[in-house]
Amino acid sequence: MNVYVEKSANDSRWWVHMDEWRVSFKTPKEAEQFLGVLTARLNAPHSLNKIATVALRPAKEA
């Protein structure tokens, strides 16, 4: 996942980009704190065994 902080050119907002998604913050400190937590969670060890044991729900019919 491509994650980075960018200052808005139009107003005094800060954006944390996550691939095609983005989240707005009022201050660069808030944006950097969010980025720190997000990065830690993305880099945390993940067990494929736990993921694989979760039963998938069937798609809902329209």
N, C-alpha and C positions, 0 to 999 in steps of 0.2 A: 504494500500500500504506500502510495506517495503522499506523505504528510508534511505540511509546512505552514508557516504563518506569513501573512501578507497584510500590509496596511492598505486600506481602501483609498483609492485616488479621489473619490467623490466626497467622502465625509470622514469623520474622525472615528471610524470603526476599524476593527482588526478582524481578519478572517483566518480561521484555521481550515485549510483545505485537506480533504481526505479523498484522493482520486477525484471523482466527479462531484462529491459532496462538499459542502462548506458550512461552517458555523460562525456566527458573528459574535464579537465581544466588544465591550466598551473601552477596555484598556489593554495595552500590550501585556501587562502582568497577568490578567485573566486568561488571555489567549495562550501565553507560555505555560501557565499552570495546567490548563486543559491539555495542551500538547504533551506535557510531561506525564500526566496520568495516562493519556491515550497510548503514548509510546511504551510506557512500562507494561501496560496490559497487552499490547500487541507483541512485545518481546518476551512476555512471561511464558514459561513452559506450558504446553497444552498436551493433554493425554488423548491420543487418538482412540484408546480403548473406551474412554468415557463417551466420546462423541459417537463411536460406532455402536454403542449399546442403546442409544436413544432410538426408539421406534419412530419412524417417519410417518406422518399423517398423510393419508391419501388426499389428492387434490380434490377440492370441492367441484361438483358438477354445476354448470351454469343453468 
